[in-house]
Amino acid sequence: MAKDVEVAERGSFSGKDYQDPPPAPLIDAEELTKWSFYRALIAEFIATLLFLYITVLTVIGYKSQSDTTANGDVCGGVGILGIAWAFGGMIFILVYCTAGISGGHINPAVTFGLFLARKVSLIRAILYMVAQCLGAICGVGLVKAFQKSLYTRYGGGANSLSAGYSTGTGLGAEIIGTFVLVYTVFSATDPKRNARDSHVPVLAPLPIGFAVFMVHLATIPVTGTGINPARSFGAAVIYNQDKPWDDHWIFWVGPFIGAAIAAFYHQFILRAGAAKALGSFRSNPTV
């Protein structure tokens, strides 16, 4: 293993080793002429709709069952642990189902990070985000249609900064939480790692879903856990109250910053960017 690492660091790969694919073009108008592109948009829309429908219903169900003023039990419902499992489990399921069609982003922050890493074009990134936000709105809309009284009474699953926490704390929680998620996405889907470490099988949706689960455990008490601007946007649009809208910028700025840091860290620190630059210096003969 030590020898493998040494060879990797020196860049002395054999012809059979993995070669990075070319970066996606910034503007790829040809995508708009392909059915596979629109199929991917539909997949992102439906996946985000299902994600919000199941998870927001879980949140509202827990609040209803634990509401002592409505004959609930303070220990009733799934609890924060169950909510975290709902979010993480749905991401695992939906990424597994859609990865081969759209890449299974289901999150504008993930799409943004992959765009910065030149994994997707600007056109695809923008339209993915639109599809994700529309899917989120429709998903929460279904929850309100089926559970209107409980939906309004228990906050609609909307994200907002919890009492006792500063704006900086909430923003930091969203940045770090999204960093964990997007860093996991890059690591779990890295084709170079899969090629070189083929003896270590990786089911990409599993670590991604587990990352969502862990982040929810940590940040539900702070912000309700966004780390997904579409999730926060869809809930805010349908619930449409002042508090979620006042804090809403946190759930776009934080995730986008976290995604950008994760993309930079993975691509330029852990992958070729910095290593190639350093290697170019080492390859120069000393005078």
C-alpha positions as CSV (number, residue, x, y, z in Angstrom):
1,M,0.0,0.0,0.0
2,A,2.8,2.4,0.9
3,K,4.4,1.7,-2.5
4,D,1.1,2.5,-4.2
5,V,0.8,5.8,-2.4
6,E,4.4,6.7,-3.3
7,V,3.8,5.9,-7.0
8,A,0.6,8.0,-6.9
9,E,2.3,11.0,-5.4
10,R,5.1,10.8,-8.1
11,G,2.5,10.6,-10.9
12,S,4.2,7.5,-12.3
13,F,1.0,5.8,-13.4
14,S,1.0,3.0,-16.0
15,G,-1.0,3.2,-19.2
16,K,-3.8,1.2,-17.6
17,D,-4.4,3.7,-14.8
18,Y,-7.5,5.9,-14.8
19,Q,-7.4,9.1,-16.7
20,D,-9.6,12.0,-15.7
21,P,-12.4,12.7,-18.2
22,P,-12.4,16.2,-19.9
23,P,-14.2,18.9,-18.0
24,A,-17.8,19.6,-19.0
25,P,-18.1,22.6,-21.3
26,L,-19.3,25.8,-19.6
27,I,-22.1,26.2,-22.2
28,D,-23.3,23.1,-23.9
29,A,-26.3,24.0,-26.1
30,E,-26.3,20.6,-27.7
31,E,-27.7,19.2,-24.4
32,L,-31.0,20.9,-25.2
33,T,-31.5,18.8,-28.2
34,K,-31.2,15.4,-26.4
35,W,-34.1,13.5,-24.8
36,S,-31.8,12.2,-22.1
37,F,-31.3,15.7,-20.8
38,Y,-35.0,16.3,-20.4
39,R,-35.4,12.8,-18.9
40,A,-32.8,13.8,-16.3
41,L,-34.7,17.0,-15.5
42,I,-37.9,15.0,-15.0
43,A,-36.0,12.6,-12.7
44,E,-34.7,15.5,-10.6
45,F,-38.1,17.0,-10.4
46,I,-39.8,13.8,-9.3
47,A,-37.0,12.8,-6.9
48,T,-37.1,16.2,-5.1
49,L,-40.9,16.1,-5.0
50,L,-40.8,12.6,-3.3
51,F,-38.0,13.7,-1.0
52,L,-40.0,16.7,0.3
53,Y,-43.3,14.8,0.5
54,I,-41.9,12.1,2.8
55,T,-39.6,14.2,4.9
56,V,-42.0,17.1,5.6
57,L,-44.8,14.6,6.4
58,T,-42.4,12.9,8.9
59,V,-41.6,16.3,10.6
60,I,-45.3,17.2,10.9
61,G,-46.2,13.8,12.1
62,Y,-43.6,13.9,14.8
63,K,-44.7,17.3,16.0
64,S,-48.4,16.2,16.0
65,Q,-47.7,13.0,18.0
66,S,-45.5,14.8,20.5
67,D,-47.8,17.8,21.1
68,T,-49.0,17.5,24.7
69,T,-51.7,20.2,24.1
70,A,-53.3,18.0,21.5
71,N,-53.4,14.8,23.6
72,G,-49.9,13.8,22.3
73,D,-47.1,12.2,24.2
74,V,-43.9,14.2,24.8
75,C,-42.0,11.0,23.9
76,G,-44.3,10.1,21.1
77,G,-43.5,10.0,17.4
78,V,-40.2,9.2,15.7
79,G,-38.2,11.9,17.5
80,I,-35.2,13.8,16.0
81,L,-33.5,10.5,15.4
82,G,-36.4,9.3,13.2
83,I,-36.5,12.6,11.3
84,A,-32.8,12.3,10.6
85,W,-33.3,8.8,9.4
86,A,-36.2,9.9,7.1
87,F,-34.0,12.5,5.4
88,G,-31.0,10.3,5.1
89,G,-33.0,7.3,4.1
90,M,-34.9,9.1,1.4
91,I,-31.6,10.5,-0.1
92,F,-30.2,7.0,-0.1
93,I,-33.3,5.6,-1.9
94,L,-33.6,8.5,-4.4
95,V,-29.9,8.7,-5.3
96,Y,-29.9,5.0,-5.8
97,C,-32.9,5.3,-8.1
98,T,-31.8,8.3,-10.1
99,A,-28.0,8.2,-10.2
100,G,-28.0,6.5,-13.6
101,I,-30.4,9.0,-15.1
102,S,-29.6,12.4,-13.8
103,G,-26.7,11.8,-11.4
104,G,-29.1,11.9,-8.4
105,H,-28.3,15.5,-7.3
106,I,-31.7,16.3,-5.7
107,N,-30.1,19.4,-4.2
108,P,-29.0,22.7,-5.7
109,A,-25.9,22.8,-3.5
110,V,-24.7,19.4,-4.8
111,T,-25.4,20.6,-8.4
112,F,-23.5,23.9,-7.7
113,G,-20.5,22.0,-6.3
114,L,-20.4,19.7,-9.3
115,F,-20.7,22.7,-11.6
116,L,-17.7,24.3,-9.9
117,A,-15.8,21.1,-10.4
118,R,-16.7,21.1,-14.1
119,K,-18.7,17.9,-13.8
120,V,-21.8,19.5,-15.3
121,S,-22.4,22.4,-17.7
122,L,-23.9,25.7,-16.7
123,I,-27.1,25.0,-18.7
124,R,-27.6,21.6,-16.9
125,A,-26.8,23.1,-13.5
126,I,-29.3,26.0,-13.9
127,L,-32.1,23.8,-15.2
128,Y,-31.4,21.1,-12.6
129,M,-31.8,23.7,-9.8
130,V,-35.1,24.9,-11.4
131,A,-36.4,21.4,-11.6
132,Q,-35.3,20.7,-8.0
133,C,-37.0,23.8,-6.7
134,L,-40.2,23.1,-8.6
135,G,-40.2,19.6,-7.3
136,A,-39.8,20.8,-3.8
137,I,-42.7,23.2,-4.1
138,C,-44.9,20.5,-5.5
139,G,-43.9,18.0,-2.8
140,V,-44.7,20.3,0.1
141,G,-47.9,21.3,-1.7
142,L,-49.0,17.7,-1.6
143,V,-48.3,17.6,2.1
144,K,-50.5,20.7,2.7
145,A,-53.2,19.3,0.5
146,F,-53.4,16.1,2.4
147,Q,-52.8,17.4,5.9
148,K,-53.8,21.1,5.8
149,S,-54.8,21.6,9.4
150,L,-51.7,19.8,10.8
151,Y,-49.5,21.5,8.2
152,T,-50.4,25.0,9.2
153,R,-50.4,24.2,13.0
154,Y,-47.0,22.6,13.0
155,G,-44.9,25.0,10.9
156,G,-45.1,23.3,7.5
157,G,-41.6,21.8,7.9
158,A,-40.1,25.2,7.0
159,N,-36.5,26.0,8.0
160,S,-35.8,28.9,10.2
161,L,-33.2,29.8,12.8
162,S,-34.1,28.4,16.2
163,A,-34.4,30.7,19.2
164,G,-31.2,31.2,21.1
165,Y,-28.9,30.9,18.1
166,S,-27.3,33.8,16.3
167,T,-27.3,34.3,12.6
168,G,-23.6,33.5,12.4
169,T,-24.2,30.2,14.2
170,G,-27.0,29.2,11.8
171,L,-24.9,30.2,8.8
172,G,-21.9,28.3,10.1
173,A,-24.1,25.2,10.7
174,E,-25.3,25.3,7.1
175,I,-21.9,25.8,5.7
176,I,-20.3,22.9,7.6
177,G,-23.2,20.6,7.2
178,T,-23.3,21.1,3.4
179,F,-19.5,20.7,3.2
180,V,-19.9,17.3,4.8
181,L,-22.6,16.3,2.3
182,V,-20.9,17.6,-0.8
183,Y,-17.5,16.3,0.2
184,T,-19.1,12.9,0.7
185,V,-20.7,13.2,-2.8
186,F,-17.3,13.9,-4.4
187,S,-15.6,11.1,-2.5
188,A,-18.2,8.5,-3.1
189,T,-18.6,9.2,-6.8
190,D,-14.9,9.7,-7.6
191,P,-14.3,7.4,-10.7
192,K,-10.5,7.6,-10.1
193,R,-10.9,6.2,-6.6
194,N,-13.2,3.5,-7.9
195,A,-10.6,2.6,-10.6
196,R,-7.6,2.5,-8.3
197,D,-9.3,1.1,-5.2
198,S,-11.5,-1.4,-6.9
199,H,-11.0,-3.8,-4.0
200,V,-13.0,-1.5,-1.8
201,P,-16.6,-1.6,-3.2
202,V,-18.5,1.7,-2.7
203,L,-22.3,1.9,-3.0
204,A,-22.3,5.7,-3.5
205,P,-25.9,6.3,-2.3
206,L,-25.1,4.8,1.1
207,P,-22.4,7.2,2.4
208,I,-24.3,10.1,0.8
209,G,-27.5,9.2,2.7
210,F,-25.6,8.5,5.9
211,A,-23.9,11.9,5.6
212,V,-27.4,13.6,5.4
213,F,-28.5,11.5,8.4
214,M,-25.5,12.6,10.5
215,V,-25.7,16.3,9.6
216,H,-29.4,16.3,10.6
217,L,-28.6,14.9,14.0
218,A,-26.2,17.7,14.6
219,T,-28.1,20.7,13.1
220,I,-31.8,20.0,13.5
221,P,-31.7,21.9,16.9
222,V,-30.0,24.9,15.2
223,T,-31.7,25.5,11.9
224,G,-34.0,22.5,11.4
225,T,-31.2,21.5,8.9
226,G,-31.4,22.9,5.4
227,I,-28.2,21.9,3.5
228,N,-30.5,21.8,0.5
229,P,-31.8,25.1,-0.8
230,A,-34.6,23.4,-2.7
231,R,-35.9,21.8,0.5
232,S,-35.9,25.1,2.3
233,F,-37.3,27.0,-0.6
234,G,-40.2,24.6,-1.3
235,A,-41.2,24.7,2.4
236,A,-41.0,28.5,2.6
237,V,-43.1,29.0,-0.5
238,I,-46.0,26.8,0.6
239,Y,-45.9,27.8,4.3
240,N,-45.3,31.5,3.4
241,Q,-44.8,33.0,6.8
242,D,-42.5,35.8,7.8
243,K,-40.0,33.9,10.0
244,P,-38.9,31.3,7.4
245,W,-38.6,34.1,4.8
246,D,-36.6,36.4,7.1
247,D,-34.0,33.6,7.6
248,H,-34.3,32.1,4.2
249,W,-31.1,33.6,2.8
250,I,-29.1,31.5,5.3
251,F,-30.4,28.4,3.5
252,W,-29.0,29.5,0.1
253,V,-25.8,31.3,1.1
254,G,-24.7,28.7,3.7
255,P,-25.1,25.6,1.4
256,F,-23.5,27.3,-1.6
257,I,-20.5,28.4,0.4
258,G,-20.2,24.9,1.9
259,A,-20.5,23.3,-1.5
260,A,-17.9,25.6,-3.0
261,I,-15.4,24.8,-0.2
262,A,-16.0,21.1,-0.6
263,A,-15.5,21.3,-4.4
264,F,-12.2,23.2,-4.0
265,Y,-11.0,20.9,-1.2
266,H,-11.7,17.7,-3.2
267,Q,-10.6,18.9,-6.6
268,F,-7.5,21.0,-5.7
269,I,-6.3,19.6,-2.4
270,L,-7.1,15.9,-2.5
271,R,-7.1,15.4,-6.3
272,A,-4.9,16.6,-9.1
273,G,-4.9,20.4,-8.9
274,A,-2.4,21.1,-6.2
275,A,-0.4,17.9,-6.8
276,K,0.1,18.7,-10.5
277,A,1.2,22.2,-9.7
278,L,3.7,20.8,-7.1
279,G,4.8,18.1,-9.5
280,S,5.6,20.7,-12.2
281,F,8.0,22.4,-9.8
282,R,9.7,19.1,-8.8
283,S,10.1,18.1,-12.4
284,N,12.2,21.2,-13.1
285,P,15.9,20.3,-12.9
286,T,17.9,22.3,-10.4
287,V,20.5,24.6,-11.7
